Amino acid sequence: MRLAAAFEFSDIETKIIRYLLENKTYQEIAVELHMSIEDVEEHLGEIYKKLDIFPFTSSALSKRLWSAASGFCPQELSPREWDVAKLIAKGNITIEIAYELGLAEGTVIEYRKRLYDKLEVKAGARDKGAVSTWVMEQLITHLFNQELARHLLKRLSL
């Protein structure tokens, strides 16, 4: 575990990083480690400090997350489903999503239904809140992976 030694991660923190790199959700990580989601988030805060990653709690987070969203699409979704999911996460309603993406409202409703079906299996829920949470987790994981790779390369080049 060179990563753990290099950054002085605890065993739990190392497991959380491994699960994040496997694109597991906070809920999945909490179940795997027999913890609450709040405990997982607390450990993530420590990981971010050790990696000197900009805290994911400021107003700059929104800009960084949506910036990370461009050119990224989770494997589970098609690019168009991801576009719809991101707009749901931003709080847009069906008619706004249809206008933004140049789609008919019925098409957006179908995409939303497919998202709910896919996420019911992953997150156990079928609502806008579950979609929003899942999108944010995907973006945070993606951003975390980018930051982790950047810090590892920086550390290895020293």
N, C-alpha and C positions, 0 to 999 in steps of 0.2 A: 504494500500500500504506500507507494512513494508519494502519491497525491496527499494522503492523510499526513504523512510526515512533513512534507514540504510546507503545508499550510497549517499544521497543527490542528487538524480536524479531529473531533471525537469520532468514535465508531458510528454513533447515530448520525452525525453530520455527513460522514462518508456514505452511509446508506442512503440518506436523503438525496445527496448529489447523484448517486448512481440511479436512483429512481427518477429523478428529474431528467437525467440524460436518456432514460428509457421513455420519456414523455408521459410518465404517470401523473395523474391529477393529485392535488393535495389530499383529496378524500381517499384515493387509492393508497397513497403513501401512509396516511394515518392508519388505515386498516392494516397494511402490511407491518407497520411498526407498533401496533396496538397503542396508539396515541390519539389525542384529540387533534383536530385541525389547528386549534390555537397553539398547541405544543409544536406542531410541525412548523407553523409560521414563526414561532419564537426561535426555533433552531435555524430557520432560514435567515432570520435577522443576524444571527451570529455568523453564519456562513458568509453573508454579504459583507459584514465588517472585516472578516479575515481576508476576504478577497479584495477588499477596498473597492467594492462595487457601489456605485451611487445608490443610495437608499431608494427602495421602491415605494416611497410614501409621500413624495413631494408632488407639486403640480407639474413638474417636468416629466413625471412618470407617464402621464397621458400622451405627451408628444413622443416620448421614447417608445412606448408600446405601439402606437399607431404607425410610427416610422418603421418599427421592426415588422409590422404586419405586411408592409409592401414587399412583394416578392416571396412571401412565405405562405404556405398553405399546409395545414395538417394532413397527414396521409389519409385520414378517415374521410375527408371531404373532397368534393370536386372543387375546382377554383370558384365556380359560380355559387355553390353552397357556402363556401367560405366568405364570399362577398356578402351574401345575405346574412350570414351569422354575425359578421363584423357590424353590419348596420343595425341588427337587432341589439347587439351589445351596446351600441351607441345610443339606443333608446328610440330608434326610428320605428314608426308604425308601417303597416303593409303598404299603404298608398305612397308614403314617402320613399320606401325601399323600391317600389315599382318605378317611381319617377326617377330616382337616382340611378338605377341600373337599366332603365329603358325597357322594362318588362311589364307585362300585363299583371294586374293584381292577382288574378287566378294563378299565374305562374309563380308569383312570390309565395302564395299560400301553399302551393305544392312543394316548393323548396323548404318552406318552414316545416311542413309536415315531415319531409324526409330528414330534416335536421333533428326534429323531436324523436323520430324513430331511431336514428343513429345514436343520439345522446341518451335515450332511455336505457339502452343497453349499457352505455359507459357510466352515466351519472345517476340513473334511476329516476329521472324526472322528465316531464314533458311541458316545460313552460319557458317563458322568456327569461326568467331569472336563471334557470339552469343553463340556457344557451349563453347568456351573458357571462356567467361564472366560468363556464368551460372555455369561452373565447379568451377571457382574461388570463386563465391558467395557461392556455396554449401560448399566448403572447409573452407572459412572464417567463415561462420555461424556455421559449425560443430566445428571449433576450438574455436570460441567465446563461444559456449555452454559449451565446456569442461572447458574453463577458468572461465566462470561464475559459473559453478557448484563448481569448486575447490575453488574459492574465497568465495562463499556462505558457503560452509562447513567449511572453515577456520574461517570465521567471526562467525558462529554459535557455533563453538567449543571454542571460547574465553570466 
